């Protein structure tokens, strides 16, 4: 991944579903003047994403909010309709913003794209979690393999930021 801690996020275009319609927005609409946890993952409905990564952030939502996090955003290279449906099936219930990056604008801009064509998935995003403060990457954890969700899982990331560091 080419983006590093202390870098500013690129102001790429992403998509969310609002009132049943896909809306194109700039990254700054979600991150400027806010503290955000961003989870990037290979794809909605994929096994590790569905069993571990997304559910861990749903479960830990309140603990992140207690630490002053404004949003938790889940971003994948899927379209916003798929992200919305996957969020509903996982009962995100407004706890997590489900964001689509179907053209890989953001994913390529941060250098997180990986080729999973051998598994029938095409170009996807690597698995990572970021703590972003006003567009600046304060902390990032990237998995070495998309099939693993350890350092990017909610509890481990939370402990890294608020238990074993100086973040307030």
HELIX and SHEET records of a PDB file:
HELIX    1   1 UNK A   28  UNK A   31  1                                   4    
HELIX    2   2 UNK A   47  UNK A   48  1                                   2    
HELIX    3   3 UNK A   49  UNK A   53  3                                   5    
HELIX    4   4 UNK A   54  UNK A   66  1                                  13    
HELIX    5   5 UNK A   80  UNK A   89  1                                  10    
HELIX    6   6 UNK A  105  UNK A  109  1                                   5    
HELIX    7   7 UNK A  117  UNK A  119  5                                   3    
HELIX    8   8 UNK A  154  UNK A  158  1                                   5    
HELIX    9   9 UNK A  159  UNK A  163  3                                   5    
SHEET    1   A 2 UNK A  13  UNK A  18  0                                        
SHEET    2   A 2 UNK A  21  UNK A  26 -1                                        
SHEET    1   B 5 UNK A  97  UNK A 100  0                                        
SHEET    2   B 5 UNK A  71  UNK A  76  1                                        
SHEET    3   B 5 UNK A  35  UNK A  40  1                                        
SHEET    4   B 5 UNK A 128  UNK A 133 -1                                        
SHEET    5   B 5 UNK A 136  UNK A 142 -1                                        
SHEET    1   C 2 UNK A 113  UNK A 115  0                                        
SHEET    2   C 2 UNK A 123  UNK A 125 -1                                        
END                                                                             
